[in-house]
Amino acid sequence: MALKDLRFNVAFNEAFEKGLVLVGEIEPDTEYNQNRNAPARQKVDPVTGLRQWKATATNPAETNPKKSSIQVIFLADVAPVPSTPEVLPGMRSIVLENVTLQP
């Protein structure tokens, strides 16, 4: 098994001690296609077979501004919908379940 295929389960509170802030919306994670007129094709996780969705989140515990924003990939058949209210327009505090880290 290649290193890129390794996945590690981790508790949300261990990975993000001050939580996460979702910035913007959760969108389909699409494959790159040189043809801009071609329909977008959503990526599928090779391990689970679930569709991939992506979003940008900010880690309030990170002090280095270049490392504070991360891309989060969600695996689900349908688009995840955040259940928390917005704290500022386009920003909401989130807690993730079944967190898996992949190098």
N, C-alpha and C positions, 0 to 999 in steps of 0.2 A: 504494500500500500504506500503510495506516495504521500509525502508530508502534506501536500495541499488537500488531501482527502481526510485528514485527521480532524475530528471534532471533539470538543471537550464540553461536558455539561458543567455549568457553574450556577450558583445561586445569584439571583439578581442583585441582592444587597452586597454580596462580596465583590461583584464586578463594578457596581455603580453605587458606592456608599452614600452619595447624596442624591441618588435618583438620576433620571434623564428628563430632558425637556425636548419634546417633539417640535420641530420647526417646519411649518408647512404641512403638506398633505402626504398621505401614503399613496404611491403610484405604482403601476406595473413596472417591473424590471424587464426591459426589453433588450433583445439581441441587437447588436450593431449590424446595420445593413448599409452598404454604400449607396444603394438606390433609395433616395429619399421618398420616391413615390410608391415604393413597395409598402404593403401593410405591415405595421409593427407586429413582431412576434414576441410574445412574452416568454421569458426564460422559465425553465422547469428544473427543479432541483434533481440532480441525477441519483441521489441516495433515496429520497422520500417520494419522488414523483409529484410533489406539490408545486404549485405555481409560486414564483418569486415576486415579492413586492418590495419596494425600497422606500426609505425615508431618511431624512437628515435629522439627527438628534444632537443635542449639546450636553456634555457631561459637566455639571457644575463643580465637581471635585477636581477637575483638571485645571492646573494653573497656567500651563503653556497654551496660549491662544491658538497656536497652529495644530494642537492635538485635541482641543476641546470639542470640535465638531466631528462626528463620525457618521458613516452611512450604516444604517441598520437594514438588514435583509430579513423580511418576514416570509415564512413558508406557510401557505394556506391555499385552499381551493378557491376561496372568495376573498375579496379585499378586506383586510382588517379595518375595523372602525374603532377609533379611540373612544373610550367611555368617559373620559375626564373633561371638565369644562376648560375653555381657553382662559389662561391667566393674562395674556396679552393677545392682541389679534395675531392669529397664526401660530401661537405658542401654547403648548399645554404640557403639564407634568404627566409622565407615563411610568408605568411599572410593567415590565415584561415578564411573561411566564415561559417556562421551559427554555431558558437561555442556553444557547450553544455557541461556543466561540470556535472560530476556525482561523488558523494562521494564514 
